[in-house]
Amino acid sequence: MNEHLTIILDKMHEVIGAEWDSNLEHFEFDAYSWSYPQERFFKDWMMWYLDSYEGARVELMGGPSTNLRRIEKVVNEFCFNYGWKNDNS
């Protein structure tokens, strides 16, 4: 698994208080849920992370663009595709 993706998935688990083994090749994204505030916190953190680390942008976005709208689009797509289900809290 790629370096920055592992960091992002670690944070995604940390936000909801779940533990996981980053050495696993896959995990079930529908195994957990998060509240809207938890999801918002994660999205804000991931925006900051991608904005702060060029290597993360290259790895996840395919290039070093610092355009915040593009970063936000990537974060929203990541959470839509790989984020936890919403628990409506």
MARTIMI-352312 format. One line per 10 residues: number of its first residue (from 1); their letters; for each residue x, y, z of N, C-alpha, C, O, CB. Coordinates in steps of 0.05 Angstrom, whole numbers, plus 5000, padded with zeros to 4 digits. Atoms other than C-alpha are relative to their C-alpha. Glycine has a CB too. Example, Ala and Ser with C-alpha at 12.3 -4.5 7.8 and 13.67 -1.06 7.14 Angstrom:
// residues 2
1> as> 5018:4976:5000:5246:4910:5156:5018:5024:5000:5039:5024:5013:4980:5001:5025  4984:4976:4999:5273:4979:5143:4985:5022:5014:4995:5044:5018:5009:5009:4971
END
This chain:
// residues 89
1> mnehltiild> 5017:4976:5000:5000:5000:5000:5018:5025:5000:5039:5025:5013:4981:5000:5025  4985:4975:5002:5025:5070:4984:5003:5014:5026:4985:5013:5043:4989:5018:4979  4994:4987:4975:5056:5112:5039:4978:5020:5009:4968:5018:5031:5026:5016:4997  5019:4980:4992:5007:5170:5038:4972:4989:5003:4956:4998:5020:5000:5023:4981  5026:5013:4997:4946:5126:5028:4998:4986:5027:4977:4987:5039:4995:4980:4977  4999:5013:4973:4966:5087:5090:4995:5020:5022:4980:5015:5040:5027:4985:5004  5004:4978:4980:4970:5152:5130:4971:5009:5000:4960:5013:5022:5019:5023:4994  5028:4991:5002:4902:5174:5105:4981:4979:5011:4962:4986:5026:4993:5006:4971  5017:5021:4989:4870:5107:5121:5004:4996:5030:4984:4991:5044:5006:4973:4986  4995:5000:4971:4903:5107:5190:4983:5022:5013:4969:5017:5033:5030:5005:5006
11> kmhevigaew> 5015:4978:4988:4871:5175:5203:4970:4995:4998:4955:5001:5016:5007:5026:4985  5028:5006:5004:4804:5152:5175:4990:4981:5022:4968:4984:5033:4995:4987:4973  5007:5018:4978:4803:5095:5226:5002:5014:5027:4985:5010:5044:5019:4976:5000  4997:4985:4975:4829:5140:5282:4976:5017:5006:4968:5019:5029:5026:5016:4999  5022:4982:4996:4772:5189:5272:4976:4986:5013:4962:4998:5029:4992:5013:4973  5024:5014:4989:4720:5136:5289:5008:4981:5023:4991:4967:5034:4987:4983:4978  4991:5016:4978:4763:5101:5342:5003:4971:4993:5001:4954:5011:4981:5002:5022  4997:5028:5008:4773:5037:5302:5030:4994:4996:5046:5011:4988:4985:4995:4973  4972:5009:5005:4838:4998:5298:5000:4983:4975:4981:4970:4968:5011:4983:5025  4997:5017:5023:4864:4965:5236:5030:4995:4996:5047:5010:5006:4988:5014:4975
21> dsnlehfefd> 4973:5008:5006:4927:4932:5211:5007:5011:4972:4996:5001:4952:5004:4970:5002  4993:4988:5026:4958:4975:5156:5016:4980:4982:5021:4987:4959:5017:5025:5004  4987:5020:5016:4994:4912:5132:4980:4983:4984:4988:4968:4966:5017:4982:5017  5021:5014:5015:4928:4884:5107:4999:5012:4972:5002:5036:4969:4973:5001:5014  5002:4990:5028:4920:4889:5032:4972:5012:4995:4970:5027:4975:5005:4977:4981  5026:4988:5005:4846:4907:5038:4985:4999:5027:4992:4985:5046:4984:4985:4978  5019:5002:4977:4791:4920:5089:4973:5008:4990:4970:5020:4968:5010:5019:5023  5027:4994:5008:4716:4928:5086:4992:5028:5008:4991:5035:5032:4981:4979:5012  5007:4972:4995:4695:5000:5079:4973:5003:5013:4967:5023:5026:5001:5016:4974  5027:4998:4988:4624:4985:5101:4999:4988:5029:4978:4984:5040:4980:4986:4983
31> ayswsypqer> 4999:5012:4973:4648:4955:5168:4994:5020:5022:4986:5012:5044:5027:4987:5004  5003:4979:4979:4642:5021:5205:4982:5022:4989:4976:5023:4965:5027:5011:5009  5015:4976:5008:4601:5085:5204:5012:5024:5015:5026:5021:5035:4970:4997:5005  4992:4976:4986:4615:5157:5223:4978:5020:4999:4960:5020:4982:5026:5011:4987  5019:4978:4998:4575:5217:5244:5008:5022:4980:5031:5022:4970:4998:5011:5029  4993:4978:5017:4572:5279:5202:5024:5016:5011:5042:5023:4995:4976:5019:4996  4977:4986:4990:4620:5316:5249:5026:4985:4996:5047:4997:4991:4996:5007:5030  4976:5016:5005:4670:5259:5244:5008:5000:4971:5032:5003:4965:4995:4971:5009  4994:4999:5028:4665:5258:5169:5011:5028:4992:5030:5030:4977:4975:4994:4983  4991:4972:5006:4673:5335:5166:5028:5004:5010:5045:5016:4997:4980:5020:5013
41> ffkdwmmwyl> 4973:4998:4989:4734:5331:5212:5020:4986:4982:5041:4997:4976:5001:4988:5028  4982:5015:5018:4765:5278:5167:5005:5015:4974:5027:5017:4965:4990:4972:4995  4997:4986:5025:4751:5317:5104:5018:5025:5003:5035:5030:4986:4973:5008:4989  4983:4976:4995:4782:5380:5134:5029:4992:5003:5047:5005:4993:4990:5015:5025  4972:5010:4996:4843:5340:5156:5012:4992:4974:5035:4998:4968:5000:4977:5020  4989:5010:5026:4851:5307:5088:5006:5023:4981:5025:5022:4966:4980:4980:4987  4995:4976:5016:4845:5375:5054:5027:5012:5008:5044:5018:4992:4977:5021:5003  4975:4989:4990:4901:5401:5099:5023:4982:4992:5044:4992:4984:4999:5002:5031  4979:5019:5006:4942:5338:5088:5009:5002:4971:5033:5004:4965:4992:4971:5006  4993:4998:5029:4939:5341:5012:5012:5027:4993:5030:5028:4977:4975:4995:4983
51> dsyegarvel> 4989:4973:5005:4951:5416:5012:5029:5002:5011:5045:5017:4999:4983:5021:5013  4974:4998:4986:5012:5406:5058:5022:4982:4988:5046:4989:4990:4997:4994:5029  4980:5019:5009:5047:5347:5025:4998:4995:4970:4979:4982:4960:4997:4974:5016  4999:5004:5029:5066:5347:4952:5000:4971:4992:4986:4963:4973:5025:5014:4988  4999:5028:5005:5081:5273:4954:4972:4987:5002:4966:4969:4986:5019:4986:5019  5027:5011:4997:5010:5259:4977:4983:5009:4976:4967:4993:4966:4987:5011:5026  5015:4990:5024:4982:5302:4920:5008:4983:4976:4990:4975:4960:5005:5030:4995  4991:5016:5023:5024:5265:4869:4989:4972:5002:4980:4961:4982:5031:5000:4999  5009:5028:4996:5005:5197:4898:4970:4997:4996:4961:4979:4983:5008:4990:5028  5029:5003:5001:4930:5210:4904:4987:5015:4977:4965:5008:4969:4989:5008:5026
61> mggpstnlrr> 5012:4983:5020:4918:5263:4852:5013:4998:4973:5003:5008:4953:5000:5029:5009  4986:5003:5025:4968:5244:4799:5017:5024:4992:5028:5024:4970:4981:4994:4978  4984:4977:5006:5003:5311:4802:5002:5018:5024:4988:5014:5044:4989:5015:4976  4995:4983:4976:5028:5366:4849:4982:5024:5003:4989:5043:5018:5028:5009:4999  5018:4976:5000:4970:5415:4838:4992:5008:5029:4984:4991:5045:4975:4995:4984  5009:4990:4974:4955:5459:4899:4973:5014:4998:4966:5029:5016:5022:5019:5011  5026:4988:5004:4888:5482:4871:4981:4989:5020:4975:4965:5020:4990:4996:4971  5017:5009:4978:4842:5479:4931:4974:4988:4991:4963:4969:5003:4995:5022:5019  5025:5012:5011:4780:5465:4889:5005:4971:4990:4989:4954:4994:4989:5017:4978  4993:5027:5010:4815:5405:4857:5005:4982:5024:4996:4959:5024:5025:5001:4982
71> iekvvnefcf> 4995:5016:4976:4839:5381:4925:4973:4992:5014:4969:4969:5021:5018:5015:5021  5026:5006:4988:4768:5387:4953:4985:4980:4985:4971:4962:4996:4984:5026:5003  5014:5020:5017:4740:5348:4894:5011:4972:5005:4996:4953:5007:5003:5008:4971  4988:5026:4994:4790:5292:4907:4992:4990:5027:4986:4966:5030:5031:5002:4998  5008:5008:4973:4773:5291:4981:4971:4990:5000:4965:4970:5012:5004:5023:5020  5029:5008:5001:4698:5288:4967:4997:4974:4986:4981:4957:4994:4984:5022:4987  5002:5025:5015:4707:5233:4916:5012:4977:5017:5000:4955:5016:5015:5002:4973  4989:5021:4983:4752:5194:4964:4980:4991:5021:4976:4967:5025:5026:5010:5013  5019:5007:4978:4701:5198:5020:4975:4987:4988:4963:4969:5001:4992:5025:5015  5023:5012:5013:4644:5181:4972:5006:4971:4993:4989:4953:4998:4991:5015:4975
81> nygwkndns> 4993:5027:5009:4680:5120:4946:5010:4981:5022:5005:4957:5022:5021:5001:4979  4987:5017:4980:4718:5096:5008:4994:5007:5028:5002:4993:5047:5030:5002:4996  5007:4991:4973:4690:5133:5068:4980:4981:5013:4968:4964:5000:4989:5028:5000  5019:5016:4985:4649:5101:5122:4972:5008:4993:4967:5030:4984:5005:5002:5031  5028:4992:5004:4574:5099:5116:4992:5020:5022:5004:5020:5043:4981:4974:5001  5009:4979:4982:4538:5156:5150:4980:4988:5020:4962:4973:5013:4986:5023:4985  5018:5011:4979:4505:5139:5217:4978:5020:5007:4963:5015:5026:5016:4992:5025  5021:4980:4996:4460:5202:5213:4999:5012:5028:4978:5020:5037:4974:4987:4994  4999:4987:4973:4483:5229:5281:5007:5029:4997:5008:5043:5017:5020:4986:5018
END
